[in-house]
Amino acid sequence: MRRRIILHRAGFTLLEMVVAVGLLALVMSNVYSVLGGTAHALSKRNLESDADNQAKRALERIAMAVIGAHADSLVPSSPSPGSVGDINYYEFLGVGDEDADGDGQNDPVFSDPMRIGATTEASGDVSWFQNPGTEYETHVVWVKDVPSVAVGETPGNGVDDNENGLVDETGLAFVKEGKRVRIVLSVRVSDGKGGFLERQKQTTVTCRN
Amino acid sequence: MKLSRYQQAPRSRRGGAMVAALLVVFAVATMGMIHVQLDLSKAREQRGAVDSKRAFYMAEAGLAEGFHGIAMGKSGNVGTAEEPARFANGVFFTTADEEGDGRVTLTSTGLCGAGRATLSIVIERTSESAASRGFFGDEQVTVEGGALVDSYDSRVGEYQPPGGQAGEASGGARVGCNGSVQVGGSSGVTVVYGDARPGPEGVLVRGRNTTITGTTAPYLTATALPPIEVPSYPSQGSVVTTLFAPLATLAPGDRSYWELHVGRLGKMTILGPSRIVVDQLRVDKGGELVINAADGPVKIYVTGNMNLAKGSKLSTPARDPIAVSLLVSAEQPAGAIPTGTPPPIQLATTGSFYGTIYAPSANVSIPGTMQVFGAASANRLTVQSNAKLHFDLALLIAGSEEGSLPSLLGWRLIELPDVAIVKLRYDALAELEKAGVDVKHAKNAHFEVGELAARVLPAKALLHKRNP
């Protein structure tokens, strides 16, 4: 008798099923929401981090080049708030074996002319050039996704829109004040969904030469 | 036997919820792990960037330390690749290479955490001290036939003749003039182991059998010989030695005399540290003037005449050219000197003089009986036949007491050196401390000139083990 009663209770009632499915749907939606949110946050954070690192690395690379440049070779000179989008320079390589000026001491040796600036006007890349403008010109792209106009700046209005002390500056901007050079770099990275992530980094370095 | 409701449930339903829960937990944990890994990787990347930046500034600190060392008269070497110097939470080592012409290349490698950077600068010693010019004349310099001019470095050791153990240093002599330079005569072999440079408008005249190993290019600009600023001290009258009182000793201190006169067979000793202002300095034949700078520098300012007669003796037992200075402020009379009027400086003495002679307005003629270890500057400088002049390279940096610093010619970033400690991908400071190496602080890790070359550096087992 007792055994029969147990057999009759082996299935689920409709109510039990409804409650179970409801709870499962609730749990699954929460899990999906948490996982989706996490994935989205992770993706966004990675994108931000990548953009930050990209800007930071490029800025450090440019800064190191400017630090090693001969201050007098840095042209053109632009006191703030004017800025330029590229910079030409020479690097000190050492003291050579020749005494061309006849002062009894061997002369310092400098590199071929170099330049840091936009690869082309429309490329959105910044390159390091050796022998720019000559048949021996070579270049290496140092950073991509550099906008033609700095982040937060409206071109051609003569106003410092992004309040960084520079007016209508380009995505890569140099300001030379004596031996010091201020470098401002903007990057604009696509998030793959039609949006963009923008970052601006800046540093000021002193030419050692 | 009575069974509970749970024990009676079908086997297929047992633990079903647990499996589902575990799956969810596993998925969330996996996501969490990925998140943590990504974060760690970013953190490592950022720490690496920070270490690189710190290593760069560590290397800059090494350059500054080497620069400071050179300004202080040391070699510029700070620490070594085997025993680097500690600076904050990293280490660096700086090497100094002499390039000639007073130029030095400093190369510094900084290590902090996993970061490494190597920087190099070329500096030029710009000491404007008169002594740094070597043997210099304002109007003319004449090195007569048979004379020898070479150099040595008193910081490294005693003078060695050219070709000796310290022969490398012998080629740094400096003979220069704002006017013309004449080297050699019709007789004898004249050798200048170093430069002989006339002034911008002057010429170099070479005699027969003359060798000049360095440059003979004229200076681009003339170098003015600044006048002597004679200090003022209370006068102590005169000190004269006689046959009855042949010995006299001037104790250390600053004082002024009308006359210091060492008579025949007399001996006068001036002890340092002292600054003596004297109008007349005379040493007669058979007399001896001893300038003892063993306990401190001696500066003798002669405002009138200095006459070290033939047969007299001048000695400087401390053998330190930096410590002894003879400064004669008297002016050479224009035109021929009238009979009976002594010239401001008469040098006919015998002996080895370790020091500097500076007479910007008077003529100096160094006799063949005298050896000068140091430097001499005068209005007209004549080095007589058979005289031997040995320029002390230590005087190149002796101007530091006047506040002059080396000037920077160039800075550059260079490749890391191929040494064991640089190849370590660990924190070098921590590894050295683990290995029991006593890492000296930067200020205590300087090397004197010549000290590093003479030292046999121990190879650290730690470094070779890590990088066979």
HADDOCK unambig.tbl for C-alpha pairs under 7 A between the chains (distance, minus, plus):
assign (segid A and resid 68 and name CA) (segid B and resid 411 and name CA) 6.46 0.50 0.50
assign (segid A and resid 68 and name CA) (segid B and resid 412 and name CA) 5.48 0.50 0.50
assign (segid A and resid 68 and name CA) (segid B and resid 413 and name CA) 6.97 0.50 0.50
assign (segid A and resid 92 and name CA) (segid B and resid 410 and name CA) 6.04 0.50 0.50
assign (segid A and resid 92 and name CA) (segid B and resid 411 and name CA) 6.59 0.50 0.50
assign (segid A and resid 92 and name CA) (segid B and resid 412 and name CA) 6.31 0.50 0.50
assign (segid A and resid 93 and name CA) (segid B and resid 412 and name CA) 6.80 0.50 0.50
assign (segid A and resid 94 and name CA) (segid B and resid 410 and name CA) 6.84 0.50 0.50
assign (segid A and resid 102 and name CA) (segid B and resid 217 and name CA) 6.81 0.50 0.50
assign (segid A and resid 103 and name CA) (segid B and resid 217 and name CA) 6.97 0.50 0.50
assign (segid A and resid 103 and name CA) (segid B and resid 219 and name CA) 6.41 0.50 0.50
assign (segid A and resid 103 and name CA) (segid B and resid 220 and name CA) 6.09 0.50 0.50
assign (segid A and resid 104 and name CA) (segid B and resid 215 and name CA) 6.51 0.50 0.50
assign (segid A and resid 104 and name CA) (segid B and resid 217 and name CA) 5.76 0.50 0.50
assign (segid A and resid 105 and name CA) (segid B and resid 101 and name CA) 6.57 0.50 0.50
assign (segid A and resid 208 and name CA) (segid B and resid 411 and name CA) 5.88 0.50 0.50
assign (segid A and resid 209 and name CA) (segid B and resid 410 and name CA) 5.37 0.50 0.50
assign (segid A and resid 209 and name CA) (segid B and resid 411 and name CA) 5.83 0.50 0.50
